[in-house]
Amino acid sequence: MGCLLACAHLLGFLAEKIFIPRVIGEVAAGLVLGPTLLGHFFPEAFQWLFLGFEGEPKLFGLLYQLGLLLLMFSSGLKFQTHFSKEDAKITSALVIGATIPAFVVGWFAAGLFNITPYLGTANNPVAIKIVIAIAIAITSIPVISKIFNDLGIMHSRFAKIVIACAGIHDILLWVALGLATAIASQTGVITVGSAVQSVGISLAFIAGTLLLGYLLFNKLTIIKQNLLFRSSNLGYFLFIMFMLASLAGNLHVETIFGALLAGIVAKLALPQAVSERIEQGVSNISFSWFIPIYFATVGLQLDLVKHFNPLFFLGFLLFATLTQTVAVYVTSRLIKLDPLTSFNLGIAINDRGGPGIVLSSVAYASGIINQEFFAVLVMLALVTSWIPGTWLRIVVNKGLRLMPGDENMTPIKREDIVETKIIN
C-alpha cells in the first residue's frame, strides 16, 4: 500500500510538472508496479509485493471501491448551479449535441466490427454495445476541472459551461451504464419490459434523491438538533454518501450513482460557504489517499504486454475523438458560436478522464468487457485527458479567446491566490 501510494503521488506530481493531467501519472504507478512492468520483468518481486497474503486482493478491492465512491462524490460537488439564460441555452444544446449523436454513432459502429473477442464473462453483445456508445460520449468533470484550475480559468464562462455540460450528460450516460450492467446480470436475456424497468428505476432514483435530498439537506442540515453535522460536517456528508450508495445498490442501480447524487444535492441545497468547505474536506481526504489508490489499482489490473492491441486502440482512439469533437463542433456552429469557440468546446468535452476509467472498471467488474478491451478504454480515457490540457494551455498562453464573454478574462492560478494570502 505504501509503495503504491508513494509511486502514485510521485508520478502524479511529475506528470503535472510536464503539463500532463495527474491522473495519468497515478494510473502509470499501477503500470510500473503491476504486471505490465514489475510483474513482467520481476515476477517474484510483484508476487511478494501484492500477493503476500490471502486477503490482500480483498483489501485493495475495498480501497478501490472507497476511492471510486469518493471520486464520484467529489465530482458531484463540482456540479454547476447558477447560469444566465443564454448560458443555459448553450449548455442544453451541448448536452443534446454531445450525447445523442455520439451515443448513436457509437452504438451503430459497435455493430460494424467483430466485438466477440472483447466480450467479458457475461457474454452479452447488447451490454458491450451500450458500453462502447457510452465510451464515445462520456466526459470527465474531475480532470477537466483540474485542467481549468491549473490554467487559472475556472472562473471563466467557458469553464462553467463545459463543467455543467459534462455533469448533466454524464448523469444520462450513467443511466445507460445501469441498463448495461442490468442486462449483463440477466445472462443474455433481455426484454423491453425489463429494460424499461431498469431505466425507470434509475430515473426515479435520480428524481427522488434530488427532490427529497434537496428538501432534507435544506431543512435538516444546519440546525442545532443535527448532532451528527455538528460533531463532524464531513462525517455527516460521508454518512449520507454511503447510505445513498447502499440504497442505489439495493435498487440494482449502480452504487456510484448514489455517491454522485449525494455530491450534487449537497452542492444544490447548501449555502456556498458550506458546500465549499465540504468540497475542501472531501478533497483533502480523497485526493491524498483513496483516489490515487483507486487509479493506481486500475493500473495494477492492466497488463499491456499480454492484453493490449495497439493498432485497435489507435483506431478506436481516432474514431472516439473525432466522433465526440465533430458532434460538439457542429452543435456549437448550429447555435451560432464562432469556429474557435466551437473547436475549444469540442476538445474540452472530449476529455474522458476519471468517468472514462470508472466506466471501464465497472464494465470489467460486471463481466461486460474482457481485460483487453478494459485496457483499451482506460488508455482512451488517459490519452483524451491529455489532449484538452495541451490545447487549452496553448489557447490561454497565446491570449486567444476561449469563447464570447471571456475576452477580458485574466487567468487566476491557485499559487497566485496562496501567494496573495501569504503577503496579506
Summary of the structure (lengths in Angstrom):
residues: 424
radius of gyration: 21.0
end to end distance: 40.1
largest distance: 65.4
contacts: 1526
relative contact order: 0.17
helix: 77%
strand: 0%
